[in-house]
Amino acid sequence: MDVHKIAVIPGDGVGPEVIREGVRVLEEAARLDGGFRFEFTWFPWGCGYYLKHGRMMEEDGISRLEKFDAIYLGAVGYPGVPDHISLWDLLLTIRKSFDQYVNLRPITLLKGAPCPLKDVRREDIDMLFVRENSEGEYAGSGSWLFKGKPNEVVIQDGVFSRTGCERIIRYAFELARKRKKSLTSISKANALNYSMVFWDQIFEEVSREYPDVETHSYLVDAASMLMVKDPRRFEIVVTSNLFGDILTDLGAAIAGGMGLAAGANLNPERIYPSMFEPIHGSAPDIAGQGKANPLAAIWSASQMLDFFGHEEMGSRVLSAIEAVLEEGSVLTPDLGGTATTSQTADQIGRASCRE
Protein backbone atom coordinates (compact mmCIF):
# COMPACT_ATOMS: atom_id res chain seq x y z
CA MET A 1 0.00 0.00 0.00
CA ASP A 2 1.27 3.47 -0.92
CA VAL A 3 1.78 5.80 2.04
CA HIS A 4 1.78 9.54 1.31
CA LYS A 5 3.40 11.66 4.01
CA ILE A 6 1.77 15.08 4.16
CA ALA A 7 2.91 18.14 6.10
CA VAL A 8 -0.18 20.12 7.11
CA ILE A 9 0.19 23.86 7.76
CA PRO A 10 -3.35 25.04 8.57
CA GLY A 11 -2.17 28.63 9.03
CA ASP A 12 -4.37 31.54 10.04
CA GLY A 13 -7.98 32.69 10.14
CA VAL A 14 -10.26 30.16 8.45
CA GLY A 15 -7.28 28.09 7.34
CA PRO A 16 -7.52 25.52 10.17
CA GLU A 17 -11.28 25.13 9.60
CA VAL A 18 -11.11 24.40 5.87
CA ILE A 19 -7.95 22.31 6.01
CA ARG A 20 -9.45 20.10 8.69
CA GLU A 21 -12.30 19.29 6.30
CA GLY A 22 -9.91 18.73 3.40
CA VAL A 23 -7.96 16.23 5.48
CA ARG A 24 -11.18 14.41 6.28
CA VAL A 25 -11.98 14.15 2.56
CA LEU A 26 -8.48 12.84 1.79
CA GLU A 27 -8.82 10.21 4.50
CA GLU A 28 -12.23 9.17 3.11
CA ALA A 29 -10.78 8.98 -0.42
CA ALA A 30 -8.03 6.69 0.83
CA ARG A 31 -10.58 4.52 2.64
CA LEU A 32 -12.79 4.22 -0.44
CA ASP A 33 -9.86 3.37 -2.72
CA GLY A 34 -8.11 0.97 -0.34
CA GLY A 35 -4.78 1.11 -2.20
CA PHE A 36 -3.14 4.01 -0.41
CA ARG A 37 -3.24 5.96 2.82
CA PHE A 38 -2.07 9.29 4.20
CA GLU A 39 0.10 10.16 7.17
CA PHE A 40 -0.49 13.75 8.31
CA THR A 41 1.93 15.79 10.43
CA TRP A 42 0.62 19.15 11.62
CA PHE A 43 2.74 22.29 11.98
CA PRO A 44 1.43 25.35 13.89
CA TRP A 45 3.16 27.90 11.67
CA GLY A 46 1.76 31.17 10.35
CA CYS A 47 0.94 34.62 11.69
CA GLY A 48 -0.12 33.32 15.09
CA TYR A 49 3.28 31.66 15.39
CA TYR A 50 4.94 34.90 14.24
CA LEU A 51 3.22 36.98 16.93
CA LYS A 52 4.59 34.61 19.58
CA HIS A 53 8.05 33.84 18.18
CA GLY A 54 8.92 36.63 15.72
CA ARG A 55 9.09 34.28 12.73
CA MET A 56 6.53 32.58 10.49
CA MET A 57 7.99 29.11 10.93
CA GLU A 58 10.67 27.39 12.94
CA GLU A 59 14.26 28.13 11.97
CA ASP A 60 14.73 24.63 10.55
CA GLY A 61 11.29 24.61 8.97
CA ILE A 62 12.41 24.02 5.40
CA SER A 63 14.64 21.09 6.31
CA ARG A 64 11.78 19.57 8.31
CA LEU A 65 9.36 19.93 5.41
CA GLU A 66 11.78 18.45 2.90
CA LYS A 67 11.15 14.87 4.06
CA PHE A 68 7.44 14.98 3.17
CA ASP A 69 5.79 13.98 -0.10
CA ALA A 70 3.55 17.05 -0.17
CA ILE A 71 2.45 20.07 1.84
CA TYR A 72 -1.17 21.02 2.49
CA LEU A 73 -1.44 24.74 3.31
CA GLY A 74 -4.50 26.52 4.67
CA ALA A 75 -4.03 30.28 4.55
CA VAL A 76 -1.65 32.92 5.81
CA GLY A 77 -2.37 36.48 6.87
CA TYR A 78 -3.69 38.15 9.98
CA PRO A 79 -4.11 41.71 11.33
CA GLY A 80 -0.93 42.91 12.99
CA VAL A 81 1.44 41.02 10.70
CA PRO A 82 2.51 42.92 7.55
CA ASP A 83 1.47 41.12 4.37
CA HIS A 84 4.98 41.10 2.93
CA ILE A 85 6.21 39.25 6.02
CA SER A 86 3.42 36.67 6.07
CA LEU A 87 3.90 36.04 2.34
CA TRP A 88 7.68 36.08 1.99
CA ASP A 89 8.55 34.31 5.24
CA LEU A 90 6.31 31.29 4.69
CA LEU A 91 4.49 30.77 1.39
CA LEU A 92 7.11 32.19 -0.98
CA THR A 93 9.96 30.70 1.05
CA ILE A 94 8.42 27.25 0.59
CA ARG A 95 7.76 27.77 -3.12
CA LYS A 96 11.30 28.94 -3.80
CA SER A 97 13.12 26.51 -1.49
CA PHE A 98 11.39 23.54 -3.12
CA ASP A 99 11.56 24.87 -6.69
CA GLN A 100 7.78 24.70 -7.07
CA TYR A 101 7.98 26.46 -10.39
CA VAL A 102 4.59 25.35 -11.72
CA ASN A 103 1.46 26.90 -10.27
CA LEU A 104 -1.69 25.20 -11.58
CA ARG A 105 -4.97 27.07 -11.16
CA PRO A 106 -8.12 25.50 -12.64
CA ILE A 107 -10.72 28.05 -13.76
CA THR A 108 -13.68 25.78 -14.38
CA LEU A 109 -17.35 26.63 -13.97
CA LEU A 110 -18.62 23.60 -12.11
CA LYS A 111 -22.22 22.48 -12.33
CA GLY A 112 -24.27 24.50 -9.88
CA ALA A 113 -21.60 27.16 -9.29
CA PRO A 114 -22.72 30.80 -9.56
CA CYS A 115 -21.41 32.88 -12.47
CA PRO A 116 -21.79 36.67 -12.76
CA LEU A 117 -21.54 36.61 -16.57
CA LYS A 118 -24.71 36.69 -18.66
CA ASP A 119 -25.49 34.17 -21.38
CA VAL A 120 -22.47 31.98 -20.61
CA ARG A 121 -22.76 28.21 -20.74
CA ARG A 122 -20.99 26.08 -18.17
CA GLU A 123 -18.69 24.57 -20.81
CA ASP A 124 -17.61 28.07 -21.94
CA ILE A 125 -15.49 28.51 -18.79
CA ASP A 126 -12.99 25.68 -18.64
CA MET A 127 -9.41 26.97 -18.39
CA LEU A 128 -6.26 25.76 -16.74
CA PHE A 129 -3.70 28.44 -15.92
CA VAL A 130 -0.05 27.41 -15.85
CA ARG A 131 1.63 30.22 -13.93
CA GLU A 132 5.39 30.59 -13.64
CA ASN A 133 5.90 30.34 -9.89
CA SER A 134 9.58 30.86 -9.07
CA GLU A 135 10.89 34.11 -10.59
CA GLY A 136 9.50 36.92 -12.74
CA GLU A 137 8.07 39.83 -10.81
CA TYR A 138 8.12 37.86 -7.54
CA ALA A 139 11.83 37.09 -7.61
CA GLY A 140 12.44 39.49 -4.73
CA SER A 141 15.16 41.36 -6.59
CA GLY A 142 15.55 45.11 -6.23
CA SER A 143 16.87 47.97 -4.14
CA TRP A 144 15.60 50.57 -1.69
CA LEU A 145 17.90 53.56 -1.89
CA PHE A 146 18.08 56.64 0.37
CA LYS A 147 15.35 55.21 2.57
CA GLY A 148 13.36 57.84 4.46
CA LYS A 149 14.96 60.75 2.60
CA PRO A 150 13.37 63.13 0.08
CA ASN A 151 15.27 61.47 -2.78
CA GLU A 152 14.10 57.97 -1.80
CA VAL A 153 14.12 55.50 -4.70
CA VAL A 154 12.68 51.99 -4.92
CA ILE A 155 13.62 49.56 -7.70
CA GLN A 156 11.69 46.29 -8.15
CA ASP A 157 13.23 43.98 -10.73
CA GLY A 158 11.50 41.32 -12.76
CA VAL A 159 13.79 38.32 -13.27
CA PHE A 160 13.22 36.20 -16.39
CA SER A 161 15.79 33.50 -17.05
CA ARG A 162 15.90 31.35 -20.16
CA THR A 163 15.76 28.25 -17.95
CA GLY A 164 12.78 29.55 -16.00
CA CYS A 165 10.80 30.63 -19.06
CA GLU A 166 11.58 27.55 -21.13
CA ARG A 167 10.63 25.04 -18.48
CA ILE A 168 7.24 26.59 -17.65
CA ILE A 169 6.35 27.13 -21.30
CA ARG A 170 7.40 23.58 -22.20
CA TYR A 171 5.39 22.21 -19.28
CA ALA A 172 2.33 24.05 -20.64
CA PHE A 173 2.92 22.72 -24.15
CA GLU A 174 3.18 19.16 -22.84
CA LEU A 175 -0.08 19.62 -20.95
CA ALA A 176 -1.83 21.06 -24.01
CA ARG A 177 -0.59 18.19 -26.18
CA LYS A 178 -1.67 15.56 -23.63
CA ARG A 179 -5.14 17.07 -23.22
CA LYS A 180 -5.50 18.01 -26.91
CA LYS A 181 -6.20 21.63 -25.98
CA SER A 182 -5.07 24.97 -27.37
CA LEU A 183 -2.35 26.91 -25.56
CA THR A 184 -2.48 30.67 -25.01
CA SER A 185 0.48 32.76 -23.87
CA ILE A 186 -0.25 36.03 -22.06
CA SER A 187 2.39 38.77 -21.85
CA LYS A 188 2.83 42.54 -22.25
CA ALA A 189 5.64 42.89 -24.77
CA ASN A 190 4.48 46.23 -26.12
CA ALA A 191 5.32 47.96 -22.81
CA LEU A 192 7.79 45.62 -21.06
CA ASN A 193 10.40 45.76 -23.79
CA TYR A 194 12.90 43.38 -22.22
CA SER A 195 11.18 40.75 -20.05
CA MET A 196 8.03 40.23 -22.08
CA VAL A 197 9.75 40.44 -25.46
CA PHE A 198 12.05 37.71 -24.14
CA TRP A 199 9.04 35.67 -22.95
CA ASP A 200 7.33 35.95 -26.34
CA GLN A 201 10.53 34.96 -28.12
CA ILE A 202 10.90 31.81 -26.03
CA PHE A 203 7.23 30.93 -26.48
CA GLU A 204 7.73 31.14 -30.24
CA GLU A 205 10.91 29.03 -30.09
CA VAL A 206 9.34 26.27 -28.00
CA SER A 207 6.17 26.26 -30.11
CA ARG A 208 8.19 24.95 -33.08
CA GLU A 209 8.67 21.70 -31.14
CA TYR A 210 4.88 21.28 -30.86
CA PRO A 211 3.41 21.81 -34.33
CA ASP A 212 0.34 19.81 -33.28
CA VAL A 213 -0.63 22.32 -30.56
CA GLU A 214 -2.81 25.27 -31.56
CA THR A 215 -1.34 28.46 -30.05
CA HIS A 216 -2.52 32.01 -29.35
CA SER A 217 -0.83 35.01 -27.77
CA TYR A 218 -2.51 38.00 -26.10
CA LEU A 219 -1.46 41.10 -24.24
CA VAL A 220 -2.56 40.91 -20.61
CA ASP A 221 -5.00 43.81 -20.86
CA ALA A 222 -6.73 42.30 -23.88
CA ALA A 223 -6.76 38.89 -22.17
CA SER A 224 -8.47 40.40 -19.11
CA MET A 225 -11.23 41.77 -21.31
CA LEU A 226 -11.61 38.55 -23.30
CA MET A 227 -11.82 36.38 -20.16
CA VAL A 228 -15.04 38.27 -19.40
CA LYS A 229 -16.42 38.79 -22.91
CA ASP A 230 -15.39 35.49 -24.53
CA PRO A 231 -13.98 33.06 -21.95
CA ARG A 232 -14.42 30.01 -24.19
CA ARG A 233 -11.37 30.96 -26.26
CA PHE A 234 -9.06 30.08 -23.34
CA GLU A 235 -8.15 26.44 -22.63
CA ILE A 236 -4.58 25.98 -21.37
CA VAL A 237 -2.97 29.34 -20.50
CA VAL A 238 0.68 30.03 -19.66
CA THR A 239 1.85 33.30 -18.19
CA SER A 240 4.26 35.00 -15.81
CA ASN A 241 4.11 35.06 -12.02
CA LEU A 242 2.40 38.45 -11.61
CA PHE A 243 -0.01 38.20 -14.52
CA GLY A 244 -0.95 34.67 -13.48
CA ASP A 245 -1.64 35.81 -9.93
CA ILE A 246 -3.99 38.58 -11.06
CA LEU A 247 -5.76 36.78 -13.90
CA THR A 248 -6.55 33.69 -11.87
CA ASP A 249 -8.35 35.81 -9.27
CA LEU A 250 -10.38 37.29 -12.13
CA GLY A 251 -10.97 33.72 -13.26
CA ALA A 252 -12.15 32.74 -9.79
CA ALA A 253 -14.65 35.61 -9.85
CA ILE A 254 -16.26 34.36 -13.07
CA ALA A 255 -16.18 30.70 -12.00
CA GLY A 256 -18.00 30.76 -8.68
CA GLY A 257 -15.95 33.04 -6.44
CA MET A 258 -12.85 32.72 -4.27
CA GLY A 259 -14.50 29.99 -2.22
CA LEU A 260 -13.94 27.74 -5.24
CA ALA A 261 -10.36 28.80 -6.00
CA ALA A 262 -7.84 25.97 -5.65
CA GLY A 263 -4.16 25.87 -6.51
CA ALA A 264 -1.22 23.49 -6.77
CA ASN A 265 2.44 24.51 -6.49
CA LEU A 266 4.37 21.75 -8.23
CA ASN A 267 7.93 20.57 -8.42
CA PRO A 268 7.28 18.33 -11.45
CA GLU A 269 10.54 16.43 -11.07
CA ARG A 270 9.45 15.45 -7.52
CA ILE A 271 12.88 16.18 -6.11
CA TYR A 272 11.12 18.30 -3.50
CA PRO A 273 7.61 18.23 -2.05
CA SER A 274 4.82 20.03 -3.89
CA MET A 275 2.24 22.15 -2.10
CA PHE A 276 -1.56 22.34 -2.41
CA GLU A 277 -3.72 25.17 -1.10
CA PRO A 278 -7.02 27.01 -1.36
CA ILE A 279 -6.45 30.53 -2.67
CA HIS A 280 -9.16 32.45 -0.81
CA GLY A 281 -6.99 33.89 1.96
CA SER A 282 -7.41 33.74 5.72
CA ALA A 283 -10.69 35.75 6.04
CA PRO A 284 -10.11 36.62 9.72
CA ASP A 285 -13.49 38.39 9.90
CA ILE A 286 -15.34 35.06 9.77
CA ALA A 287 -12.74 32.83 11.46
CA GLY A 288 -14.15 30.48 14.10
CA GLN A 289 -17.77 31.05 13.05
CA GLY A 290 -18.20 27.94 10.92
CA LYS A 291 -19.02 30.06 7.86
CA ALA A 292 -15.90 29.36 5.78
CA ASN A 293 -16.41 27.64 2.44
CA PRO A 294 -14.33 24.40 2.42
CA LEU A 295 -14.79 23.66 -1.30
CA ALA A 296 -11.55 25.31 -2.45
CA ALA A 297 -9.58 23.36 0.15
CA ILE A 298 -11.32 20.16 -0.94
CA TRP A 299 -10.69 20.95 -4.62
CA SER A 300 -6.99 21.41 -3.86
CA ALA A 301 -7.14 18.04 -2.08
CA SER A 302 -8.41 16.54 -5.34
CA GLN A 303 -5.41 18.11 -7.08
CA MET A 304 -3.20 16.34 -4.56
CA LEU A 305 -4.88 13.04 -5.35
CA ASP A 306 -4.23 13.64 -9.06
CA PHE A 307 -0.58 14.47 -8.35
CA PHE A 308 -0.09 11.16 -6.53
CA GLY A 309 -1.58 9.24 -9.46
CA HIS A 310 -5.02 8.68 -7.93
CA GLU A 311 -6.85 10.47 -10.74
CA GLU A 312 -9.98 8.37 -10.36
CA MET A 313 -10.38 9.45 -6.73
CA GLY A 314 -9.44 13.04 -7.60
CA SER A 315 -12.19 13.08 -10.23
CA ARG A 316 -14.59 11.49 -7.77
CA VAL A 317 -14.00 14.25 -5.22
CA LEU A 318 -14.46 16.95 -7.87
CA SER A 319 -17.69 15.30 -9.04
CA ALA A 320 -18.88 15.28 -5.43
CA ILE A 321 -18.24 19.03 -5.19
CA GLU A 322 -20.32 19.50 -8.35
CA ALA A 323 -23.10 17.31 -6.98
CA VAL A 324 -23.31 19.36 -3.78
CA LEU A 325 -23.27 22.65 -5.72
CA GLU A 326 -25.94 21.42 -8.13
CA GLU A 327 -28.20 20.05 -5.39
CA GLY A 328 -27.79 23.37 -3.57
CA SER A 329 -29.32 22.59 -0.16
CA VAL A 330 -26.10 22.34 1.86
CA LEU A 331 -23.91 25.34 1.06
CA THR A 332 -22.07 27.98 3.08
CA PRO A 333 -23.29 31.61 3.24
CA ASP A 334 -20.97 32.87 0.49
CA LEU A 335 -22.84 30.56 -1.92
CA GLY A 336 -26.26 31.62 -0.66
CA GLY A 337 -26.77 28.83 1.88
CA THR A 338 -26.89 28.51 5.65
CA ALA A 339 -24.75 25.39 6.18
CA THR A 340 -21.60 25.34 8.26
CA THR A 341 -18.14 24.46 7.05
CA SER A 342 -18.38 20.96 8.51
CA GLN A 343 -21.91 20.34 7.23
CA THR A 344 -20.82 21.22 3.69
CA ALA A 345 -17.80 18.92 3.93
CA ASP A 346 -20.02 16.13 5.32
CA GLN A 347 -22.23 16.50 2.26
CA ILE A 348 -19.17 16.19 0.01
CA GLY A 349 -18.28 12.97 1.82
CA ARG A 350 -21.76 11.55 1.30
CA ALA A 351 -21.68 12.50 -2.39
CA SER A 352 -18.28 10.83 -2.77
CA CYS A 353 -19.67 7.60 -1.36
CA ARG A 354 -22.50 7.70 -3.91
CA GLU A 355 -20.15 8.01 -6.88
MARKEKE-103251 format. One line per field, with one value per residue (C-alpha): residue in one letter; chain; y, z, x. Coordinates in steps of 0.5 Angstrom, whole numbers. Last residue first. Layout:
// residues N
code	c(a; ...)
unit	c(A; ...)
north	c(Y; ...)
up	c(Z; ...)
east	c(X; ...)
// end
This chain:
// residues 355
code	c(e; r; c; s; a; r; g; i; q; d; a; t; q; s; t; t; a; t; g; g; l; d; p; t; l; v; s; g; e; e; l; v; a; e; i; a; s; l; v; r; s; g; m; e; e; h; g; f; f; d; l; m; q; s; a; s; w; i; a; a; l; p; n; a; k; g; q; g; a; i; d; p; a; s; g; h; i; p; e; f; m; s; p; y; i; r; e; p; n; l; n; a; g; a; a; l; g; m; g; g; a; i; a; a; g; l; d; t; l; i; d; g; f; l; n; s; t; v; v; i; e; f; r; r; p; d; k; v; m; l; m; s; a; a; d; v; l; y; s; h; t; e; v; d; p; y; e; r; s; v; e; e; f; i; q; d; w; f; v; m; s; y; n; l; a; n; a; k; s; i; s; t; l; s; k; k; r; k; r; a; l; e; f; a; y; r; i; i; r; e; c; g; t; r; s; f; v; g; d; q; i; v; v; e; n; p; k; g; k; f; l; w; s; g; s; g; a; y; e; g; e; s; n; e; r; v; f; l; m; d; i; d; e; r; r; v; d; k; l; p; c; p; a; g; k; l; l; t; i; p; r; l; n; v; y; q; d; f; s; k; r; i; t; l; l; l; d; w; l; s; i; h; d; p; v; g; p; y; g; v; a; g; l; y; i; a; d; f; k; e; l; r; s; i; g; d; e; e; m; m; r; g; h; k; l; y; y; g; c; g; w; p; f; w; t; f; e; f; r; f; g; g; d; l; r; a; a; e; e; l; v; r; v; g; e; r; i; v; e; p; g; v; g; d; g; p; i; v; a; i; k; h; v; d; m)
unit	c(A; A; A; A; A; A; A; A; A; A; A; A; A; A; A; A; A; A; A; A; A; A; A; A; A; A; A; A; A; A; A; A; A; A; A; A; A; A; A; A; A; A; A; A; A; A; A; A; A; A; A; A; A; A; A; A; A; A; A; A; A; A; A; A; A; A; A; A; A; A; A; A; A; A; A; A; A; A; A; A; A; A; A; A; A; A; A; A; A; A; A; A; A; A; A; A; A; A; A; A; A; A; A; A; A; A; A; A; A; A; A; A; A; A; A; A; A; A; A; A; A; A; A; A; A; A; A; A; A; A; A; A; A; A; A; A; A; A; A; A; A; A; A; A; A; A; A; A; A; A; A; A; A; A; A; A; A; A; A; A; A; A; A; A; A; A; A; A; A; A; A; A; A; A; A; A; A; A; A; A; A; A; A; A; A; A; A; A; A; A; A; A; A; A; A; A; A; A; A; A; A; A; A; A; A; A; A; A; A; A; A; A; A; A; A; A; A; A; A; A; A; A; A; A; A; A; A; A; A; A; A; A; A; A; A; A; A; A; A; A; A; A; A; A; A; A; A; A; A; A; A; A; A; A; A; A; A; A; A; A; A; A; A; A; A; A; A; A; A; A; A; A; A; A; A; A; A; A; A; A; A; A; A; A; A; A; A; A; A; A; A; A; A; A; A; A; A; A; A; A; A; A; A; A; A; A; A; A; A; A; A; A; A; A; A; A; A; A; A; A; A; A; A; A; A; A; A; A; A; A; A; A; A; A; A; A; A; A; A; A; A; A; A; A; A; A; A; A; A; A; A; A; A; A; A)
north	c(16; 15; 15; 22; 25; 23; 26; 32; 33; 32; 38; 42; 41; 42; 49; 51; 51; 57; 58; 63; 61; 66; 63; 56; 51; 45; 45; 47; 40; 43; 45; 39; 35; 39; 38; 31; 31; 34; 29; 23; 26; 26; 19; 17; 21; 17; 18; 22; 29; 27; 26; 33; 36; 33; 36; 43; 42; 40; 47; 51; 47; 49; 55; 59; 60; 56; 62; 61; 66; 70; 77; 73; 71; 67; 68; 65; 61; 54; 50; 45; 44; 40; 36; 37; 32; 31; 33; 37; 41; 44; 49; 47; 52; 52; 58; 55; 60; 65; 66; 62; 61; 69; 71; 65; 67; 75; 72; 67; 74; 77; 72; 69; 76; 77; 70; 70; 67; 60; 59; 52; 53; 60; 62; 60; 66; 71; 78; 77; 73; 77; 84; 81; 78; 85; 88; 82; 82; 76; 70; 64; 57; 51; 45; 40; 44; 43; 43; 50; 53; 53; 58; 62; 62; 64; 70; 72; 71; 75; 81; 80; 82; 87; 92; 91; 96; 92; 86; 85; 78; 72; 66; 61; 54; 50; 43; 36; 34; 31; 36; 42; 39; 38; 45; 48; 44; 47; 54; 53; 50; 55; 61; 59; 57; 63; 67; 72; 77; 83; 88; 93; 99; 104; 111; 116; 123; 126; 122; 116; 110; 113; 107; 101; 96; 90; 83; 79; 74; 76; 80; 74; 68; 62; 61; 61; 60; 55; 57; 52; 54; 51; 57; 56; 49; 52; 56; 64; 68; 73; 73; 73; 66; 62; 54; 49; 45; 47; 53; 52; 56; 51; 54; 50; 54; 51; 53; 49; 50; 47; 53; 58; 56; 54; 61; 64; 62; 63; 69; 72; 72; 73; 78; 82; 82; 86; 82; 86; 83; 76; 73; 66; 61; 53; 49; 42; 40; 34; 28; 30; 30; 37; 40; 39; 42; 48; 49; 49; 56; 55; 58; 65; 69; 73; 68; 69; 74; 70; 63; 67; 69; 62; 56; 51; 45; 38; 32; 28; 20; 19; 12; 8; 2; 2; 7; 8; 9; 13; 18; 18; 20; 26; 28; 29; 32; 37; 39; 40; 45; 49; 50; 51; 56; 60; 65; 63; 57; 50; 48; 40; 36; 30; 23; 19; 12; 7; 0)
up	c(-14; -8; -3; -6; -5; 3; 4; 0; 5; 11; 8; 7; 14; 17; 14; 17; 12; 11; 4; -1; -4; 1; 6; 6; 2; 4; 0; -7; -11; -16; -11; -8; -14; -17; -10; -11; -18; -16; -10; -16; -20; -15; -13; -21; -21; -16; -19; -13; -17; -18; -11; -9; -14; -11; -4; -8; -9; -2; 0; -5; -3; 5; 5; 12; 16; 22; 26; 28; 23; 20; 20; 19; 12; 11; 4; -2; -5; -3; -2; -5; -4; -8; -4; -7; -12; -15; -22; -23; -17; -16; -13; -14; -13; -11; -12; -10; -4; -9; -13; -17; -24; -26; -20; -20; -27; -24; -19; -24; -28; -22; -20; -27; -29; -23; -24; -32; -36; -39; -41; -43; -45; -47; -53; -48; -44; -49; -46; -39; -40; -47; -43; -38; -44; -48; -42; -41; -48; -52; -56; -59; -60; -63; -61; -67; -69; -62; -62; -66; -60; -56; -60; -60; -53; -52; -56; -53; -46; -48; -51; -44; -40; -44; -48; -42; -46; -52; -50; -44; -44; -44; -48; -50; -51; -55; -52; -54; -46; -47; -52; -48; -42; -46; -48; -41; -39; -44; -43; -35; -37; -42; -38; -32; -36; -40; -34; -33; -27; -26; -21; -16; -15; -10; -9; -4; -6; 0; 5; 9; 5; 1; -4; -3; -8; -12; -13; -9; -15; -15; -22; -25; -21; -18; -20; -27; -28; -32; -32; -33; -37; -37; -38; -44; -42; -36; -41; -41; -43; -37; -33; -26; -25; -19; -19; -20; -25; -24; -28; -29; -28; -25; -22; -23; -21; -23; -21; -14; -13; -6; -3; -8; -6; 1; 2; -2; 3; 9; 10; 4; 5; 12; 12; 6; 9; 15; 21; 26; 23; 20; 14; 12; 9; 9; 7; 5; 4; 0; 0; 6; 8; 6; 11; 17; 13; 11; 18; 21; 24; 26; 22; 21; 25; 31; 36; 39; 34; 28; 31; 30; 23; 21; 23; 28; 24; 23; 21; 17; 14; 8; 6; -1; -4; -1; -5; -1; 5; 2; -1; 6; 9; 4; 5; 13; 11; 7; 13; 17; 12; 12; 19; 20; 15; 17; 20; 20; 18; 17; 16; 14; 12; 8; 8; 3; 4; -2; 0)
east	c(-40; -45; -39; -37; -43; -44; -37; -38; -44; -40; -36; -42; -44; -37; -36; -43; -49; -54; -54; -53; -46; -42; -47; -44; -48; -52; -59; -56; -56; -52; -47; -47; -46; -41; -36; -38; -35; -29; -28; -29; -24; -19; -21; -20; -14; -10; -3; 0; -1; -8; -10; -6; -11; -17; -14; -14; -21; -23; -19; -23; -30; -29; -33; -32; -38; -36; -36; -28; -25; -31; -27; -20; -21; -15; -14; -18; -13; -14; -7; -3; 4; 10; 15; 22; 26; 19; 21; 15; 16; 9; 5; -2; -8; -16; -21; -28; -29; -26; -32; -36; -32; -33; -29; -24; -22; -21; -17; -13; -12; -8; -3; -2; 0; 5; 8; 9; 4; 1; -6; -9; -16; -18; -23; -29; -28; -31; -33; -30; -24; -23; -22; -17; -14; -13; -10; -5; -3; -5; -2; -5; -3; -6; -1; 1; 7; 10; 17; 16; 12; 19; 22; 15; 14; 22; 21; 15; 18; 24; 20; 16; 22; 26; 21; 16; 11; 9; 11; 6; 5; 0; 1; -5; -5; -10; -12; -11; -10; -3; -1; -4; 0; 6; 6; 5; 11; 15; 13; 14; 21; 23; 22; 26; 32; 32; 32; 26; 28; 23; 26; 23; 27; 25; 28; 28; 31; 27; 30; 27; 31; 36; 36; 31; 34; 31; 30; 25; 24; 16; 16; 19; 22; 19; 12; 11; 3; 0; -7; -13; -19; -26; -31; -35; -37; -42; -46; -45; -51; -49; -43; -44; -43; -45; -43; -49; -44; -37; -35; -27; -21; -16; -10; -3; 3; 9; 16; 16; 23; 23; 26; 23; 16; 17; 20; 14; 9; 13; 17; 15; 8; 7; 12; 10; 3; 5; 3; -2; -8; -7; -5; -3; -8; -9; -3; -2; 5; 7; 12; 15; 22; 24; 19; 24; 29; 25; 23; 29; 29; 21; 16; 13; 18; 18; 16; 9; 6; 10; 7; 0; 2; 4; 6; 3; 5; 1; 4; -1; 0; -4; -6; -6; -10; -16; -20; -26; -21; -16; -22; -24; -18; -17; -24; -22; -16; -20; -25; -19; -16; -22; -23; -15; -15; -21; -16; -9; -4; -7; 0; 0; 6; 4; 7; 4; 4; 3; 0)
// end
